[in-house]
Amino acid sequence: MSDLEKLASSIWEHVCANITLILQECDLHGLAGILTVPDPSIENRISALKKLDIICELIINSSDPADYSVARIMYNAKQQILNLEILLSAAKNNDPDNFEHAKNCLNGQSKH
């Protein structure tokens, strides 16, 4: 396994761990209370993950086009970070439909 593959796997594991924690917070607090979660807040976690999204993009752009596995992992990470952003946005806008949709997308990924 190359260093880039190891880095990609590490980033993916970090994203998945945060998905699990955020989904647990969602189940515990629901739409109305998710924004009141103490440190690290959902907003802080997603902000940190958005920084990882930039790293994912850099890895995609610097990886060998023949190394599809690294790009695939990074695209999956970017998609889940986007789903987390949608979840947070839906919570902020008190939008239960998009909140549940984002949760379902994240739940579906966490089972893989």
C-alpha positions as a LaTeX table, in Angstrom:
\begin{tabular}{lrrr}
\hline
Residue & $x$ (\AA) & $y$ (\AA) & $z$ (\AA) \\
\hline
Met1 & 0.00 & 0.00 & 0.00 \\
Ser2 & 1.42 & 3.37 & $-1.03$ \\
Asp3 & 1.69 & 6.34 & 1.31 \\
Leu4 & $-1.10$ & 8.05 & $-0.65$ \\
Glu5 & $-3.35$ & 5.03 & $-0.21$ \\
Lys6 & $-2.60$ & 5.01 & 3.52 \\
Leu7 & $-3.41$ & 8.71 & 3.76 \\
Ala8 & $-6.65$ & 8.25 & 1.80 \\
Ser9 & $-7.69$ & 5.36 & 4.05 \\
Ser10 & $-6.88$ & 7.39 & 7.16 \\
Ile11 & $-8.98$ & 10.32 & 5.94 \\
Trp12 & $-11.86$ & 7.99 & 5.07 \\
Glu13 & $-11.73$ & 6.40 & 8.54 \\
His14 & $-11.78$ & 9.86 & 10.14 \\
Val15 & $-14.80$ & 10.92 & 8.06 \\
Cys16 & $-16.63$ & 7.68 & 8.94 \\
Ala17 & $-15.87$ & 8.06 & 12.65 \\
Asn18 & $-17.32$ & 11.57 & 12.56 \\
Ile19 & $-20.40$ & 10.36 & 10.67 \\
Thr20 & $-21.00$ & 7.80 & 13.41 \\
Leu21 & $-20.64$ & 10.40 & 16.17 \\
Ile22 & $-22.82$ & 12.97 & 14.42 \\
Leu23 & $-25.54$ & 10.40 & 13.69 \\
Gln24 & $-25.51$ & 9.41 & 17.37 \\
Glu25 & $-25.94$ & 13.08 & 18.29 \\
Cys26 & $-28.79$ & 13.36 & 15.78 \\
Asp27 & $-30.54$ & 10.36 & 17.31 \\
Leu28 & $-30.02$ & 11.74 & 20.80 \\
His29 & $-30.94$ & 15.38 & 20.18 \\
Gly30 & $-33.00$ & 15.37 & 16.97 \\
Leu31 & $-33.46$ & 18.28 & 14.61 \\
Ala32 & $-34.43$ & 20.74 & 17.32 \\
Gly33 & $-31.43$ & 20.07 & 19.57 \\
Ile34 & $-28.60$ & 19.10 & 17.26 \\
Leu35 & $-27.24$ & 22.65 & 17.09 \\
Thr36 & $-26.96$ & 22.80 & 20.89 \\
Val37 & $-24.53$ & 19.86 & 21.18 \\
Pro38 & $-21.58$ & 20.91 & 23.38 \\
Asp39 & $-17.94$ & 20.85 & 22.33 \\
Pro40 & $-17.06$ & 19.74 & 19.87 \\
Ser41 & $-20.24$ & 21.05 & 18.36 \\
Ile42 & $-21.68$ & 19.60 & 15.19 \\
Glu43 & $-20.80$ & 22.85 & 13.48 \\
Asn44 & $-17.15$ & 22.63 & 14.62 \\
Arg45 & $-16.88$ & 19.02 & 13.50 \\
Ile46 & $-18.27$ & 19.80 & 10.08 \\
Ser47 & $-16.01$ & 22.84 & 9.77 \\
Ala48 & $-13.01$ & 20.60 & 10.42 \\
Leu49 & $-14.29$ & 18.06 & 7.91 \\
Lys50 & $-14.66$ & 20.80 & 5.29 \\
Lys51 & $-10.92$ & 21.38 & 5.67 \\
Leu52 & $-10.41$ & 17.69 & 4.98 \\
Asp53 & $-12.52$ & 18.14 & 1.85 \\
Ile54 & $-9.82$ & 20.49 & 0.53 \\
Ile55 & $-7.19$ & 17.85 & 1.26 \\
Cys56 & $-9.32$ & 15.26 & $-0.54$ \\
Glu57 & $-9.42$ & 17.51 & $-3.59$ \\
Leu58 & $-5.63$ & 17.95 & $-3.49$ \\
Ile59 & $-5.14$ & 14.19 & $-3.29$ \\
Ile60 & $-7.51$ & 13.61 & $-6.20$ \\
Asn61 & $-5.64$ & 16.16 & $-8.30$ \\
Ser62 & $-2.20$ & 14.82 & $-7.39$ \\
Ser63 & $-2.89$ & 11.10 & $-7.60$ \\
Asp64 & $-1.96$ & 8.99 & $-10.58$ \\
Pro65 & $-5.04$ & 8.67 & $-12.84$ \\
Ala66 & $-4.32$ & 4.94 & $-13.01$ \\
Asp67 & $-4.71$ & 4.71 & $-9.22$ \\
Tyr68 & $-8.50$ & 4.70 & $-9.20$ \\
Ser69 & $-8.78$ & 3.37 & $-5.63$ \\
Val70 & $-7.33$ & 6.54 & $-4.05$ \\
Ala71 & $-9.58$ & 8.84 & $-6.09$ \\
Arg72 & $-12.63$ & 6.67 & $-5.31$ \\
Ile73 & $-11.98$ & 6.86 & $-1.57$ \\
Met74 & $-11.50$ & 10.63 & $-1.74$ \\
Tyr75 & $-14.67$ & 11.15 & $-3.82$ \\
Asn76 & $-16.61$ & 9.07 & $-1.28$ \\
Ala77 & $-15.20$ & 11.16 & 1.55 \\
Lys78 & $-16.13$ & 14.38 & $-0.26$ \\
Gln79 & $-19.69$ & 13.10 & $-0.81$ \\
Gln80 & $-20.14$ & 12.27 & 2.85 \\
Ile81 & $-18.74$ & 15.64 & 3.92 \\
Leu82 & $-21.31$ & 17.23 & 1.59 \\
Asn83 & $-24.06$ & 15.13 & 3.19 \\
Leu84 & $-22.91$ & 16.34 & 6.61 \\
Glu85 & $-23.04$ & 19.94 & 5.38 \\
Ile86 & $-26.58$ & 19.35 & 4.11 \\
Leu87 & $-27.52$ & 17.89 & 7.49 \\
Leu88 & $-26.17$ & 20.95 & 9.31 \\
Ser89 & $-27.82$ & 23.36 & 6.88 \\
Ala90 & $-31.16$ & 21.57 & 7.26 \\
Ala91 & $-30.85$ & 21.77 & 11.05 \\
Lys92 & $-30.08$ & 25.49 & 10.88 \\
Asn93 & $-33.06$ & 26.06 & 8.59 \\
Asn94 & $-35.40$ & 23.81 & 10.59 \\
Asp95 & $-35.95$ & 21.67 & 7.48 \\
Pro96 & $-36.97$ & 18.21 & 8.70 \\
Asp97 & $-37.27$ & 16.68 & 5.22 \\
Asn98 & $-33.71$ & 17.49 & 4.14 \\
Phe99 & $-32.44$ & 16.68 & 7.65 \\
Glu100 & $-33.92$ & 13.17 & 7.42 \\
His101 & $-32.74$ & 12.74 & 3.84 \\
Ala102 & $-29.16$ & 13.66 & 4.80 \\
Lys103 & $-29.34$ & 11.33 & 7.82 \\
Asn104 & $-30.55$ & 8.49 & 5.59 \\
Cys105 & $-27.70$ & 9.09 & 3.12 \\
Leu106 & $-25.19$ & 9.06 & 5.96 \\
Asn107 & $-26.76$ & 5.99 & 7.57 \\
Gly108 & $-26.60$ & 4.18 & 4.25 \\
Gln109 & $-22.90$ & 4.93 & 3.91 \\
Ser110 & $-22.06$ & 3.94 & 7.45 \\
Lys111 & $-23.38$ & 0.42 & 6.78 \\
His112 & $-20.78$ & $-0.18$ & 4.03 \\
\hline
\end{tabular}
